[in-house]
Amino acid sequence: MINKVLIAEDHESANISVQKTLEELRIAPPDYVYYCDDALLKIQKAKQAAASYDLLITDLYFEKDHREQHLLNGKALIAAARVVQPELKILVFSAESKPAIIDDLFHKLHIDGYVRKARGDAKELKTAINYIIGNQRYFPRAFVQQTKQKNAHEFSEFDLTILSLMIEGKRQQEISDHLRKNNIQPAGLSSIEKRLNYIKEALNFSTNEQLIAHCVKMGIV
């Protein structure tokens, strides 16, 4: 359940919009700050007082002004907040649209949700918060579409066998020997290489390392 929320947002209009969304969800009035340093300080004090926040909603980018700051952006705030309170739910609300940056937020900083500031963002923000209340992660629509495209290839048992052996560190000659030993066809080096090239082309990867990393991340193998 989400009862106590902290908003870190330096644009007052966006801050008010998030507060209104929380009000519509009947969540208690949140605390809000305009600087990342202030957000971390509130998280620390709340933790020490045994009154921790349930959810942090933060932007990624904060404009510089006359005030000196140690935490210059949302990524730095998220990383610092995770040290203080690892279980804190974190929702990013930002105009950032680059898939690679969003992907890093989920897989390196382990955020719980991302909503892009755009048309219809108030409705999506409400949906994201409801997901988080239900202990689910919320992936933005554009990110989900990209993931589906990246996972468009239908992996066969043969594909999965090759990839699993590669993850174990086996070279292609060793994979070929394994296939022959277990009567799996085709087992030739040429067939293995052609199949790997086909999968990489289908998923728009250029190296075997990229392909393996993707398959591990997506839980394919």
Secondary structure, 3 states (H helix, E strand, C coil): CCCCEEEECCCHHHHHHHHHHHHHCCCCCCEEECCHHHHHHHHHHHHHCCCCCCEEEECCECCCCCCCCCCCEHHHHHHHHHHHCCCCEEEEEECCCCHHHHHHHHHCCCCCEEEECCCCHHHHHHHHHHHHHCCCCECCHHHHHHHHHHCCCCCCHHHHHHHHHHHCCCCHHHHHHHHHHCCCCCCCHHHHHHHHHHHHHHHCCCCHHHHHHHHHHCCCC
